[in-house]
Each structure stands twice: as structure tokens, then as C-alpha cells.
């Protein structure tokens, strides 16, 4: 009797842990939300408004932008993205608005962004290949793939082309 109880308890524990893992890996926001997104390309060779700060805003259903000098560093800001469920949704919406490309690699844990605007992770021609795309949500480094990280209403997502945070 004790042996069968132990086996049953172990089986239930394994099933519960498996379900928790599935929920953790899925991780998208349960409801679509609105938020802002910034893409910091720094001195990488952007194709859109290179070296400037460009801010896109939704003006009555139409996206408009303003551009100002930014000391040679390219930064794009998208204000008021709506109906978003992940950082990846925000990134692809911004790509559609501004006209840049996004490349991803589908991995077991989710999508890994490998290039934005043709600027690839570890490009040897940019900073000796020591930079890659990373993202933060509400000033915290994400601990999941960009299509799995949950957002809340008003979330601010920042994509940065920078040295790996763990190598700093």
C-alpha cells in the first residue's frame, strides 16, 4: 500500500510540474494591451533616420513621426502601440509602421530576434561582432523569448543592440 501511494504521489507531482512548465513557457499576456516601444540601434548602420531620434505617434489612426539629431546614435520610439500581447508583437507592429525588417530564429523556448533593420546579432563589421539584440520590459531584462514574455497595460519595451548583458 505504501509503495503504490508513493508511486501515485510521484506521478501526480511530475504531471503538475509538467503543466507548470508548459504555462511558464507559454507566458503570453492573457489580454491584448497598449504600450510604448523603443529601439536603440546606437551607431549601427540603420537604414531609417540614421543617427537621429525618431518618434512615431498615432494621430487619429495615422502614424506620423518627428526626427531630431541624436549625436550620431539612432533611436526609434513608437508611442501608443495597441492590441499587443508580446514584445514580438510590438516589434513587428513597429516594423510595419516604419518599414524595417525583423528576422527571427524559432527555438524550443520561443522566438529569438536575430536581426532588426538588417543589423544582425554578432555582426563582425559592427563592434567586432560583440553586440546582439536584447530587450527589456519595464526596465527589466526579459527572462523569456520575445513572443513569450507577458506584457501588462502600459508596458514599455526597449530593444537594444548592445554587448551581451551577461558579458558586461
Sine and cosine of phi, psi and omega as CSV:
sin_phi,cos_phi,sin_psi,cos_psi,sin_omega,cos_omega
0.00,0.00,-0.67,0.74,0.00,-1.00
-0.91,0.42,-0.63,0.77,-0.03,-1.00
-0.90,0.44,-0.69,0.72,0.00,-1.00
-0.92,0.39,-0.57,0.82,0.05,-1.00
-0.91,0.41,-0.67,0.74,0.02,-1.00
-0.90,0.44,-0.67,0.74,0.01,-1.00
-0.91,0.42,-0.70,0.71,0.01,-1.00
-0.89,0.45,-0.71,0.71,0.02,-1.00
-0.87,0.49,-0.69,0.72,0.02,-1.00
-0.89,0.45,-0.69,0.73,0.00,-1.00
-0.89,0.46,-0.69,0.73,0.02,-1.00
-0.90,0.44,-0.68,0.73,0.02,-1.00
-0.88,0.48,-0.69,0.72,0.02,-1.00
-0.89,0.46,-0.67,0.74,0.01,-1.00
-0.90,0.43,-0.72,0.70,0.00,-1.00
-0.88,0.47,-0.70,0.71,0.02,-1.00
-0.89,0.46,-0.64,0.77,0.05,-1.00
-0.89,0.46,-0.68,0.73,0.04,-1.00
-0.90,0.43,-0.65,0.76,0.06,-1.00
-0.89,0.46,-0.64,0.77,0.04,-1.00
-0.89,0.45,-0.69,0.72,0.02,-1.00
-0.88,0.48,-0.71,0.71,0.02,-1.00
-0.89,0.47,-0.69,0.72,0.01,-1.00
-0.87,0.49,-0.70,0.71,-0.04,-1.00
-0.95,0.31,-0.46,0.89,0.02,-1.00
-0.95,0.31,-0.87,0.49,0.22,-0.98
0.79,0.61,0.12,0.99,0.04,-1.00
-0.94,0.34,0.40,-0.92,0.10,-1.00
-0.87,0.49,0.58,-0.81,-0.05,-1.00
-0.97,0.24,-0.47,0.88,-0.01,-1.00
-0.80,-0.60,0.56,-0.83,0.09,-1.00
-0.89,0.46,0.61,-0.79,-0.04,-1.00
-0.75,-0.66,0.14,-0.99,0.09,-1.00
-0.93,-0.37,0.49,-0.87,0.03,-1.00
-0.13,-0.99,-0.02,-1.00,-0.01,-1.00
-0.91,-0.41,0.42,-0.91,0.03,-1.00
-0.65,-0.76,0.64,-0.77,0.06,-1.00
-0.85,-0.53,0.65,-0.76,0.10,-0.99
-0.86,-0.52,0.89,-0.45,-0.01,-1.00
-0.97,-0.24,0.96,-0.29,0.00,-1.00
-1.00,-0.07,-0.18,0.98,-0.04,-1.00
0.82,0.57,-0.80,-0.60,-0.06,-1.00
-0.99,-0.11,0.19,0.98,0.03,-1.00
-0.91,0.42,0.47,-0.88,-0.12,-0.99
-0.97,0.26,0.97,0.23,0.02,-1.00
-0.93,0.38,0.45,-0.89,0.04,-1.00
-1.00,-0.10,-0.22,0.97,-0.05,-1.00
-0.88,-0.47,0.86,-0.51,0.09,-1.00
0.76,0.65,0.75,0.66,-0.05,-1.00
-0.84,0.54,0.74,-0.68,0.05,-1.00
0.98,0.18,0.12,0.99,-0.07,-1.00
-0.86,-0.50,0.28,-0.96,0.20,-0.98
-0.99,-0.10,0.87,-0.49,0.01,-1.00
-0.87,-0.50,0.79,-0.61,-0.01,-1.00
-0.89,-0.46,0.87,-0.49,0.06,-1.00
-0.99,-0.13,0.71,-0.71,0.07,-1.00
-0.72,-0.69,0.49,-0.87,0.02,-1.00
-1.00,0.00,0.91,-0.42,-0.03,-1.00
-0.92,-0.38,1.00,-0.06,0.02,-1.00
0.88,0.47,0.61,0.79,0.02,-1.00
1.00,-0.03,-0.08,1.00,0.03,-1.00
-0.89,-0.46,0.74,-0.68,0.01,-1.00
-1.00,0.09,0.79,-0.61,0.08,-1.00
-0.82,-0.57,0.27,-0.96,0.01,-1.00
-0.63,-0.78,0.38,-0.92,0.15,-0.99
-0.83,-0.56,0.55,-0.84,-0.04,-1.00
-0.77,-0.64,0.72,-0.69,0.08,-1.00
-0.72,-0.70,0.41,-0.91,0.03,-1.00
-0.87,0.49,0.56,-0.83,-0.08,-1.00
-0.66,-0.75,0.59,0.81,0.08,-1.00
0.88,0.47,0.47,0.88,0.01,-1.00
1.00,0.05,-0.09,1.00,0.02,-1.00
-0.98,-0.17,0.74,-0.67,-0.01,-1.00
-1.00,-0.01,0.81,-0.59,0.07,-1.00
-0.68,-0.73,0.75,-0.66,0.06,-1.00
-0.89,-0.45,0.73,-0.69,0.01,-1.00
-0.83,-0.56,0.71,-0.70,0.02,-1.00
-0.86,-0.51,0.93,-0.37,-0.07,-1.00
-0.99,-0.12,0.79,-0.61,0.13,-0.99
0.98,0.19,0.64,0.77,0.13,-0.99
-0.94,0.35,0.74,-0.67,-0.07,-1.00
-0.87,-0.49,0.34,-0.94,0.06,-1.00
0.90,0.44,0.66,0.76,-0.04,-1.00
-0.97,-0.23,0.62,-0.78,0.07,-1.00
-0.89,-0.46,-0.16,0.99,0.00,-1.00
-0.40,-0.91,0.22,-0.98,0.07,-1.00
-0.89,0.46,-0.54,0.84,0.04,-1.00
-0.92,0.39,-0.66,0.75,0.08,-1.00
-0.83,0.55,-0.71,0.71,0.01,-1.00
-0.88,0.48,-0.70,0.72,-0.04,-1.00
-0.90,0.44,-0.69,0.72,-0.01,-1.00
-0.95,0.32,-0.54,0.84,0.08,-1.00
-0.90,0.44,-0.70,0.71,0.03,-1.00
-0.89,0.46,-0.64,0.76,0.03,-1.00
-0.87,0.49,-0.64,0.77,0.02,-1.00
-0.92,0.38,-0.64,0.77,-0.01,-1.00
-0.93,0.38,-0.74,0.67,-0.13,-0.99
-1.00,-0.06,-0.35,0.94,0.04,-1.00
1.00,0.02,0.50,0.87,0.10,-1.00
-0.96,-0.29,0.15,-0.99,-0.04,-1.00
-0.97,-0.24,0.41,-0.91,0.09,-1.00
-0.74,-0.67,0.77,-0.63,0.06,-1.00
-0.89,-0.46,0.64,-0.77,-0.02,-1.00
-0.72,-0.69,0.34,-0.94,0.13,-0.99
-0.87,-0.49,0.83,-0.55,0.01,-1.00
-0.99,0.15,0.87,-0.50,-0.01,-1.00
-0.86,-0.51,0.14,-0.99,-0.03,-1.00
-0.84,0.55,-0.66,0.76,-0.04,-1.00
-0.98,0.19,-0.21,0.98,-0.04,-1.00
0.67,-0.74,-0.32,-0.95,-0.07,-1.00
-1.00,0.05,0.71,-0.70,0.10,-0.99
-0.94,-0.35,0.85,-0.53,0.04,-1.00
-0.96,0.28,0.84,-0.54,-0.03,-1.00
-0.96,-0.27,-0.30,0.95,0.03,-1.00
-0.33,-0.94,0.61,-0.79,0.15,-0.99
-0.79,-0.62,0.78,-0.62,-0.01,-1.00
0.84,0.55,0.55,0.83,0.02,-1.00
0.98,0.21,0.02,1.00,0.00,-1.00
-1.00,-0.04,0.95,-0.31,-0.15,-0.99
-1.00,0.00,0.45,-0.89,0.14,-0.99
-0.84,0.54,0.68,-0.73,0.09,-1.00
0.84,0.54,0.56,0.83,0.04,-1.00
-0.89,0.45,0.87,-0.49,-0.06,-1.00
-0.91,0.43,-0.33,0.94,0.01,-1.00
-1.00,0.09,-0.12,0.99,0.01,-1.00
-0.87,-0.50,0.91,-0.41,0.03,-1.00
0.78,0.62,0.66,0.75,0.03,-1.00
0.82,0.57,0.49,0.87,0.05,-1.00
0.95,0.31,0.40,0.92,-0.08,-1.00
-0.98,-0.20,0.23,0.97,0.00,-1.00
-0.83,-0.55,0.48,-0.88,0.04,-1.00
-0.52,-0.86,0.21,-0.98,0.00,-1.00
-0.99,0.17,0.80,-0.60,0.05,-1.00
-0.72,-0.69,0.40,-0.92,0.02,-1.00
-0.70,-0.71,0.47,-0.88,0.04,-1.00
-0.85,-0.53,0.54,-0.84,0.12,-0.99
-0.84,-0.55,0.85,-0.52,-0.03,-1.00
0.78,0.63,0.74,0.67,0.07,-1.00
0.92,0.38,0.26,0.97,0.04,-1.00
-0.89,-0.46,0.73,-0.69,0.07,-1.00
-0.88,0.47,0.71,-0.71,-0.03,-1.00
-0.94,0.33,0.60,-0.80,0.01,-1.00
-0.93,-0.37,0.29,0.96,0.04,-1.00
-0.62,-0.79,0.16,-0.99,0.06,-1.00
-0.90,0.43,0.42,-0.91,-0.10,-1.00
-0.89,0.45,-0.42,0.91,0.04,-1.00
-1.00,-0.03,0.00,1.00,-0.02,-1.00
-0.91,-0.41,-0.27,0.96,-0.08,-1.00
-0.98,0.21,0.86,-0.51,-0.05,-1.00
-0.95,0.31,0.57,-0.82,0.07,-1.00
-0.93,-0.37,0.38,-0.92,0.14,-0.99
-0.86,-0.52,0.26,-0.96,0.00,-1.00
-0.81,0.58,0.77,-0.64,0.01,-1.00
0.99,0.12,0.12,0.99,0.01,-1.00
-0.83,0.56,0.57,-0.82,0.10,-0.99
-0.90,-0.44,0.87,-0.50,-0.01,-1.00
-0.96,-0.28,0.72,-0.70,0.05,-1.00
-0.81,-0.59,0.85,-0.53,0.12,-0.99
-0.99,-0.16,0.74,-0.68,-0.02,-1.00
-0.77,-0.63,0.68,-0.73,0.12,-0.99
-0.99,-0.11,0.99,-0.12,-0.17,-0.99
-0.52,-0.85,0.16,-0.99,0.08,-1.00
-0.87,0.49,0.49,-0.87,0.01,-1.00
-0.81,0.58,0.76,-0.65,-0.04,-1.00
-0.85,0.52,-0.45,0.89,-0.02,-1.00
-1.00,0.09,-0.17,0.99,0.02,-1.00
-0.99,-0.14,-0.01,1.00,-0.06,-1.00
-0.95,0.30,0.00,0.00,0.00,0.00
